[in-house]
Amino acid sequence: MRQHGATRHVVALAALNLTLAGLTGGRDHVVATPLNNRDDPTFVDTVGWISSLIAVRTRWVVGEAADTGELLRVSQAANLAAIENAMPWGEIIKTVKPDNYLGNPRQPQVYFDFIGEDRREDSLRLRDIACTEVSVGEYGGYAAFNLVLTEDPQGWTIHVTASRGVFDENSANRLLHGYERSLEWIVERGDQPLAEAEADVALRLGDHLRSRS
């Protein structure tokens, strides 16, 4: 992980992209993630957390020589591009009606966030994983799949909030453990073939794919 200069946020995002590839068979995914707007001078007198969502679109091609580290590099480039091209929060307020925002049919279907110190280190420890199902319209239920990673001195905690309209309990938990396997590939097997990683994660998620077909 260190050889690619990736932060923990990017490592976690790359693992999510690998999970989505295993789930869908595709290699073009858009993930919503929050961007801190506290430095915006518009909010200098405002108290509280100021953030907006940006869309990170990651696309990749698997060639014979592609290794898992390639997905890490592509995810890092996609994340930087999304940040550089993000619309200022003030412009978002002008173009989106806040009263109708939660009911907007263009709400993101996949949400991702990393909460912790975004360091560049290859020492990671998974502390706990958990999944909560919610109905559409409940807090956290506007996206089909919410993935939040929190880091503390004891390690990473991965928590998924999944919409009952899309996932049942078994498939949601299988998806969560598929993400755990993806994280293992990204962190520990960066020099291994990416096609092999995709096939392995897809196998882990295979029961879910068959249940949705």
C-alpha positions in Angstrom: 0.0 0.0 0.0 2.8 2.4 0.9 4.5 2.1 -2.5 1.5 3.8 -4.1 1.4 6.7 -1.7 -2.3 6.1 -1.0 -4.1 7.4 2.1 -6.4 5.2 4.2 -9.4 6.9 2.6 -8.3 5.8 -0.9 -7.4 2.3 0.3 -11.0 1.9 1.7 -12.5 3.4 -1.5 -10.5 1.0 -3.7 -11.8 -2.0 -1.7 -15.3 -0.7 -2.2 -14.7 -0.5 -5.9 -13.5 -4.1 -5.9 -16.6 -5.1 -4.0 -18.9 -3.4 -6.5 -17.0 -5.1 -9.3 -17.6 -8.5 -7.7 -21.2 -7.7 -7.1 -22.1 -6.3 -10.6 -19.4 -7.6 -12.9 -18.8 -4.0 -14.0 -15.7 -1.8 -13.8 -17.4 1.7 -13.8 -18.8 2.8 -10.5 -19.9 6.1 -9.0 -19.7 6.5 -5.2 -20.8 9.5 -3.2 -18.5 10.7 -0.5 -18.5 13.9 1.7 -16.1 16.8 1.0 -15.2 19.2 3.8 -16.2 22.8 3.0 -15.1 24.4 6.3 -12.3 26.3 4.5 -14.9 28.1 2.3 -14.9 31.8 3.4 -18.7 31.8 3.0 -19.0 29.9 6.2 -16.4 31.7 8.4 -19.1 32.8 10.9 -21.0 29.5 10.8 -20.7 27.0 13.6 -20.7 23.3 12.9 -19.6 20.8 10.3 -19.9 22.0 6.7 -19.7 19.4 3.9 -21.2 18.4 0.6 -21.3 15.2 -1.4 -19.0 14.7 -4.4 -19.4 11.9 -6.9 -16.2 9.8 -7.4 -16.4 7.9 -10.7 -13.8 5.1 -11.0 -13.3 3.2 -14.2 -10.7 0.6 -15.0 -9.7 -2.0 -17.5 -8.2 -5.4 -16.5 -5.4 -6.4 -18.8 -3.1 -9.4 -18.4 -0.5 -7.3 -16.6 -2.9 -5.5 -14.3 -2.4 -6.1 -10.6 -4.5 -5.1 -7.6 -2.3 -2.1 -7.0 -3.6 -0.7 -10.3 -7.1 -0.4 -8.9 -5.6 1.5 -6.0 -3.9 3.9 -8.3 -7.0 4.4 -10.4 -9.2 4.9 -7.3 -6.7 7.5 -6.1 -6.8 9.4 -9.4 -10.6 9.3 -9.5 -10.8 10.7 -5.9 -8.4 13.6 -6.7 -10.3 14.4 -9.9 -13.6 14.5 -8.0 -12.2 16.9 -5.4 -10.6 19.2 -8.0 -13.9 19.4 -10.0 -16.2 19.7 -7.0 -18.9 22.3 -7.2 -18.6 24.9 -4.4 -21.1 24.5 -1.6 -22.5 28.0 -2.3 -23.3 26.9 -5.9 -24.9 23.7 -4.7 -27.3 25.7 -2.5 -28.2 27.9 -5.5 -29.0 24.9 -7.8 -30.6 22.4 -5.3 -33.8 23.1 -3.4 -33.0 22.0 0.2 -36.7 21.2 1.0 -36.8 18.7 -1.8 -33.3 17.3 -1.6 -34.1 14.1 0.4 -36.8 13.2 -2.0 -34.7 13.8 -5.1 -34.7 10.6 -7.3 -31.1 11.4 -8.2 -29.9 10.7 -4.7 -26.7 8.5 -4.7 -27.2 4.8 -4.4 -23.8 4.1 -2.9 -22.4 6.3 -0.1 -18.9 6.0 1.4 -17.1 7.8 4.2 -13.9 7.4 6.1 -13.7 8.9 9.6 -10.2 9.0 11.1 -6.7 10.3 10.6 -6.1 9.9 6.9 -2.5 8.7 7.1 -0.2 7.0 4.6 0.8 3.8 6.3 0.5 0.1 5.5 -0.3 -1.0 9.0 -4.0 -1.6 9.2 -6.1 -3.6 11.6 -9.8 -4.5 11.3 -11.5 -4.2 14.7 -15.1 -4.9 13.9 -17.7 -5.1 11.1 -21.5 -4.6 11.5 -24.6 -4.1 9.3 -27.9 -2.4 10.0 -30.9 -2.6 7.7 -33.2 0.4 7.4 -36.3 1.1 5.4 -36.3 3.6 2.6 -36.8 7.1 4.0 -35.3 6.3 7.4 -32.1 8.0 8.4 -29.3 6.4 6.3 -31.9 4.7 4.1 -31.9 7.1 1.1 -28.9 5.3 -0.4 -29.1 1.6 -1.1 -25.8 1.0 0.5 -23.9 3.2 3.0 -20.4 2.2 4.0 -18.7 4.1 6.8 -15.2 3.3 8.2 -14.2 4.6 11.5 -10.6 4.4 12.8 -9.5 4.6 16.4 -6.4 3.3 18.3 -7.9 -0.2 18.3 -8.3 -0.4 14.5 -11.0 0.0 11.9 -14.7 -0.4 12.4 -16.7 -1.0 9.3 -20.4 -0.3 9.5 -22.9 -0.7 6.6 -26.4 0.6 6.5 -28.3 -1.2 3.8 -31.8 -0.5 2.4 -34.4 -3.2 3.1 -35.8 -2.4 -0.3 -32.6 -3.8 -2.0 -30.9 -6.2 0.5 -32.2 -8.8 2.9 -30.3 -9.6 6.1 -28.2 -12.4 4.6 -27.3 -10.7 1.4 -26.4 -7.5 3.3 -24.1 -9.3 5.6 -22.5 -11.3 2.8 -21.8 -8.0 1.0 -20.2 -6.7 4.1 -17.9 -9.7 4.4 -17.2 -9.4 0.6 -15.9 -5.9 1.4 -13.7 -7.4 4.1 -12.2 -9.8 1.5 -11.7 -6.9 -0.9 -9.8 -4.9 1.7 -7.5 -7.9 2.2 -6.7 -8.0 -1.5 -6.0 -4.2 -1.6 -3.8 -4.1 1.5 -2.0 -7.4 1.4 -2.0 -8.5 -2.2 -1.2 -5.4 -4.2 1.1 -7.3 -6.5 -1.4 -10.0 -7.4 -3.5 -10.1 -10.6 -6.5 -7.9 -10.5 -8.6 -10.3 -12.5 -7.9 -12.9 -9.8 -9.0 -10.5 -7.1 -12.3 -9.7 -8.9 -13.0 -13.4 -9.4 -12.4 -14.2 -5.7 -14.6 -11.4 -4.5 -17.3 -12.3 -7.0 -17.2 -15.9 -5.7 -17.7 -14.7 -2.2 -20.7 -12.7 -3.3 -22.0 -15.4 -5.7 -24.9 -16.5 -3.6 -26.1 -12.9 -3.5 -25.8 -12.5 -7.3 -27.9 -15.7 -7.8 -30.5 -14.6 -5.3 -31.0 -11.3 -7.3 -31.1 -12.9 -10.7 
